[in-house]
Amino acid sequence: MKRDDCPICGNTPDPAFKPFCSRGCKDRDLLQWLGDGYRLPGAAIDPDDAEGAQSRLDRGESPD
């Protein structure tokens, strides 16, 4: 696969959907993000403290 190929199927990208080759590949990529198929690394969050952590962040406090 060349660097400029569609990241989903490897076909040549269509300028209307770049970097994807079609609406289908573009939608498949979006579904991967929405369905947690792609994940970004980060620190684990304690589910019991998640609400408190958000409140601290809202107040501008450090998450640590």
N, C-alpha and C positions, 0 to 999 in steps of 0.2 A: 504494500500500500504506500503510495506516494504521500508526501506531506499535504498536498492539496486535495486529496481524495475525501469523499464523504466519510466521516468518522464512524458511521453506523454500518454501512455496507461496502464501502471502498469504491463506489462508482464516482464518475466525474461530477463535481458539484454543479448545480444549476444556479445561475446568478440570483434568481428570485428567492432561493432558499439557502444560500451560502451560509455556512460551510457544508450544508447538506445537499443531497442530490434531488430530493423530492419533499413534498409535504409529509408523506408517510414517515420518512426518516427523521424529519424535524419533530413530528409528533411523538415518535417512539422515544427520542431523546428526552423530550419534556416529560413523558410518562415515567421514564427512569428516575428523573429528579423528583417528581411528585410522589412516586411510590417508594422512595428510599433506596432505589437501585444504585444510586451514586451517593456516597457519603464522604464528608470532609472530616479529617481527623480532628480530634479535640479531646479535652479532658472529660472524663466521665462525670456526670451530674447525679447527685443523690436525689432520687425522686421525692423524698420527704422534704428536702431543702430547696427544691427547684422554685417554689413560689417565693420563698424568702430571698433567694439569690436574685430573682427578677426585681423584687422591690428595692434591694440595695442598689442594683444597677440603675434603676429608674431615678434614685436619689443621687446618682453620680458617685457612689462609693465603689471601692475596689471589690471585684468579685472574690478575692482571696480572703 
